[in-house]
Structures are given as structure tokens and as C-alpha cells.
Amino acid sequence: MRRREFLGVLGSAAAWSLAAQAQQSAMPVIGYLSGATFEMMREYVAAFHRGLADAGFAEGRNVAIEYRWAEGHNDRLRALATDLVRRQVAIIVVGGSTPGALAAKAVTETVPIVFFVGTDPVEVGLVASLAQPGGNITGITNLNVELLKKCLELMQSLVPPATTIAVLVNPGNIPQTATEKRTVQDAARVLGARVVILNASSPSEIESAFATLVGERAGALVVSGETFFLTQRDRLVELAARHAVPTIYAYRDFPATGGLMS
């Protein structure tokens, strides 16, 4: 299932929660929380709207949506989630952000939360179990953390033996990055690959990461599927081209704008 399709499912899941509340409110309000920007998530928001429409909801007709965008700054998510709770939204939908889902969970125990994340929600502490999430929170995952292992395996198969492969992660997303690092290190041991992990949580740090990549003489790059990198799509594609480093990304948005593969 593609990322956009997951957002459609997320819209349908949000609609289930709204159905009961719609009988009590003339216009229920969804709080939509994202770690990215609207420009980067435009197509995903459209998929979310289609999921709502499948259940009979349309923005402006029988549901309102309050959007909050962290624009790649995970440290803003808690304040944004708090603002949605203050706005007395009927439900908080978190689109593609583990830190966003954790922030929403931290600020309310009563407002229903539906999330879509790329990590294991049990491992990062979002839910008690997949079968019985418990509390006021539930959601879906596409486990793109596990996809990082596949990307590493694919890249190693494409480059000459003994090539150093760099892996770019966002230390600002602590739970996802911790899992990604373990996944990469375990995969590297099995593959016998030399891997260097690069960190970046701001545009300037992406520039520094590529400088480190050059210094380490890495011959290939794997980019995490963490949301911040989606907001930096054009910058990453341009830097990879400038340094002539084969790069694999988590989403097809990157090849669509000139990246090598996903």
C-alpha cells in the first residue's frame, strides 16, 4: 500500500470517530497535525479528504479541519498539539509523524487521536499493543523503518564491493532514529557492509552531512523516510546530484523531482 493510500485509510478511520460526534455537533472539527509542510503533503491531504468523503464527510460542508504544520521542526509539535486541544477539536489526526503522535498523546487523554506513522507504535510507546491500543489513541503504520533495511540491501547490491554507504537520519526524531540506527547496524553486520551514519535535523545540518559524506569517501547514500527529509526533498536531490552520489530515498516523491530511486 502506498503512503497516499494509508492517508486515505486514515481519513476513513477519523470518520468513524466523527460519526457519533456529528450527531451532537452541527460542525465537528478535526485537528490535523503534521511534522511537514502543506506544500509537501498536498497530495497526502487530498488522499485524507478522499477517505473522509468515502464516509460521507466533506470539509466545509459537514466537518471543519484545523491544520497545524511543524514545517520540519519537531520541537514545535507539542505546542501545536496543545493548541488543537485548546481549540476543542473532536479528534486529532496525525499524518506521518511519530513525534507528532507522541506529542498529541502527551497533551490529552480525552481527545481521540488517530495516527499514521512509519515506526512500530508499540516499541515507541504510542500504544500498549496492536490488537488493543488502549486509551484514546489508535492508528496505522507502514513500518518504513524496516524499509530502510531493504534500501540498504538494494544499494549494496548496486555499488562495487567495499563501497562505504552513508545513511542519513534525523536525530530530532529520537524514537524513530533510535530504531533506524539499530536496524542499519544489524543489517550492516549481516551484509558485511561498511556504513557511516549521518545526522541532520535542519537545512544547514544537511549541508554538513554531505560534507561529512565526502570526507568519509562514501560512495552511496540511503535517506531515512523521516518526515523532515520529505520537507527537504529539493535540497537533498540537488546535493546528491552535485556530489554525484547514488542515493535511494523512502518515497517516490524524490525520483519524481530528479532523485535516483526510491
C-alpha positions in Angstrom: 0.0 0.0 0.0 1.4 3.4 -1.0 1.7 6.3 1.5 -1.2 8.2 -0.1 -3.4 5.1 0.3 -2.5 4.9 4.0 -3.7 8.6 4.4 -7.0 7.6 2.7 -7.4 4.8 5.3 -6.5 7.4 8.0 -9.3 9.6 6.7 -11.8 6.8 6.9 -10.6 5.9 10.4 -11.1 9.5 11.5 -14.6 9.5 10.0 -15.6 6.5 12.2 -14.8 8.6 15.3 -16.6 11.6 13.9 -19.8 9.8 13.1 -21.0 9.6 16.7 -19.9 13.1 17.4 -21.5 14.6 14.3 -24.9 13.8 15.9 -24.0 16.1 18.8 -22.4 19.0 16.9 -23.5 20.9 13.9 -19.9 21.0 12.6 -17.4 18.8 14.3 -13.7 19.9 13.9 -10.8 17.7 13.0 -7.4 18.7 14.2 -4.8 17.7 11.6 -1.2 17.7 12.9 1.8 17.2 10.6 5.5 17.5 11.0 5.9 18.6 7.4 4.5 21.5 5.3 1.3 21.7 3.4 3.2 22.0 0.1 5.0 18.7 0.7 1.8 17.0 1.9 -0.7 18.4 -0.5 -1.3 15.1 -2.3 -1.5 13.2 1.0 -4.0 15.7 2.4 -6.1 15.1 -0.8 -6.0 11.4 -0.1 -7.1 12.0 3.5 -10.0 14.1 2.2 -11.0 11.2 -0.1 -11.0 8.8 2.9 -13.4 11.3 4.7 -15.6 11.5 1.6 -15.9 7.8 1.4 -17.6 8.0 4.8 -19.8 11.0 3.9 -17.7 13.9 5.2 -16.6 16.9 3.3 -14.6 19.8 4.6 -16.7 22.9 4.9 -20.0 21.0 4.4 -20.3 18.8 7.5 -16.8 18.9 9.0 -14.2 21.6 9.6 -10.5 20.9 9.7 -7.8 22.8 11.6 -4.4 22.2 10.1 -1.2 22.6 12.1 2.2 22.3 10.3 5.5 21.9 12.1 7.4 22.5 8.8 10.1 20.0 9.7 10.6 21.4 13.2 9.7 18.6 15.6 10.2 20.8 18.6 7.0 22.7 17.6 4.7 19.7 17.6 3.8 19.7 21.3 2.7 23.4 21.2 0.7 22.7 18.0 -1.0 19.7 19.6 -1.8 21.8 22.7 -3.3 24.4 20.5 -5.6 21.9 18.9 -6.8 20.6 22.3 -7.4 24.2 23.3 -9.5 24.6 20.1 -11.6 21.7 21.4 -11.3 19.6 18.3 -13.4 16.4 18.1 -10.4 14.3 17.1 -6.7 14.8 16.4 -5.3 13.2 13.2 -1.5 12.9 13.0 -0.3 12.4 9.4 3.1 10.7 9.1 4.9 11.8 12.3 5.9 9.7 15.2 7.0 12.7 17.3 3.6 14.3 16.4 1.7 11.3 17.6 3.7 11.2 20.8 3.2 14.9 21.3 -0.6 14.6 20.8 -0.7 11.7 23.3 1.3 13.7 25.8 -1.1 16.6 25.8 -4.5 14.9 26.0 -6.0 11.7 27.5 -9.6 12.6 26.3 -9.5 13.8 22.7 -9.4 10.8 20.3 -6.1 10.5 18.4 -5.7 8.6 15.1 -2.1 8.4 13.7 -0.2 7.2 10.7 3.5 6.5 11.5 6.4 4.7 10.0 7.6 3.2 13.2 6.4 0.3 15.5 3.8 2.1 17.6 4.3 -0.4 20.5 8.0 -0.1 20.5 8.0 3.7 20.6 5.3 3.8 23.3 2.3 5.0 21.4 0.0 2.1 22.2 0.0 -0.9 24.6 -0.5 -3.4 21.8 -1.5 -3.5 18.1 -4.6 -5.6 18.9 -5.7 -3.5 21.9 -4.2 0.0 21.7 -5.9 1.2 24.8 -6.6 4.8 25.9 -7.7 7.4 23.5 -5.2 6.6 20.7 -5.1 4.2 17.7 -3.8 4.2 14.2 -1.9 2.5 11.4 1.8 2.1 10.5 3.7 1.3 7.3 6.9 0.4 9.2 9.1 2.5 6.8 11.9 1.9 9.4 12.0 -1.7 8.2 12.1 -0.3 4.7 15.5 1.3 5.5 17.0 -2.2 5.8 15.7 -3.1 2.3 17.1 0.2 0.9 20.5 -0.6 2.4 20.4 -4.1 0.9 19.4 -2.8 -2.5 22.1 -0.1 -2.5 24.8 -2.6 -1.6 23.8 -4.8 -4.5 24.2 -1.9 -6.9 27.6 -0.5 -5.9 31.0 -2.0 -6.1 32.2 -4.2 -3.2 33.8 -2.4 -0.2 31.9 0.8 -1.1 31.1 2.9 2.0 27.4 3.6 2.3 26.1 6.6 4.2 22.7 6.6 5.9 21.1 9.9 6.7 18.8 10.1 9.8 17.1 12.8 11.8 18.3 12.9 15.4 15.4 15.3 16.2 13.1 12.3 15.9 14.5 10.4 18.8 12.3 7.2 18.8 12.4 6.7 15.0 16.1 7.4 14.8 17.0 5.0 17.6 15.1 2.2 15.8 16.7 3.1 12.5 20.2 3.1 13.8 19.7 -0.4 15.3 18.2 -1.6 12.1 21.0 -0.2 10.0 23.7 -1.5 12.3 22.2 -5.0 12.4 21.8 -5.1 8.6 25.3 -3.9 8.0 26.7 -6.7 10.2 24.7 -9.3 8.2 25.7 -7.8 4.9 29.3 -7.2 5.8 28.8 -3.6 4.7 30.7 -0.5 5.8 28.1 2.0 6.9 28.5 5.6 8.2 25.5 7.2 9.9 25.0 10.9 9.2 22.7 13.2 11.3 20.7 16.2 10.1 17.7 17.9 11.7 18.0 21.3 9.9 18.8 22.5 6.4 22.3 23.6 7.4 23.0 20.2 9.0 22.1 18.6 5.7 24.8 20.6 4.1 27.2 19.5 6.8 26.1 15.9 6.4 27.1 15.9 2.8 30.4 17.4 3.7 31.0 14.5 6.1 29.9 12.1 3.4 32.6 13.5 1.1 35.2 13.3 3.9 34.3 9.7 4.6 34.5 8.9 0.9 31.1 7.3 0.9 30.1 6.1 -2.5 26.3 5.8 -1.9 23.6 7.3 0.3 20.4 6.0 1.9 18.0 8.6 3.2 15.6 7.8 6.0 11.9 8.1 5.5 11.6 10.6 8.4 9.2 13.4 7.6 11.8 16.2 7.9 13.6 14.8 4.8 10.4 15.0 2.8 10.3 18.7 3.6 13.9 19.0 2.3 13.3 17.0 -0.9 14.6 19.5 -3.4 17.7 20.3 -1.3 18.6 16.6 -0.9 18.1 15.8 -4.6 20.3 18.8 -5.6 23.1 17.9 -3.2 23.1 14.3 -4.2 23.4 15.4 -7.9 26.1 18.0 -7.1 28.2 15.4 -5.3 27.4 12.6 -7.8 26.4 10.2 -5.1 23.9 7.4 -5.9 21.0 7.9 -3.5 18.0 5.9 -2.5 15.0 7.6 -0.8 12.0 6.3 1.0 9.3 7.9 -1.2 8.7 8.2 -4.9 8.3 12.0 -4.4 12.1 12.1 -4.7 12.6 10.4 -8.1 9.6 12.5 -9.3 11.8 15.6 -8.8 15.1 14.2 -10.1 16.3 11.8 -7.4 17.8 8.5 -8.5 15.4 5.9 -6.9 13.1 5.0 -4.1 
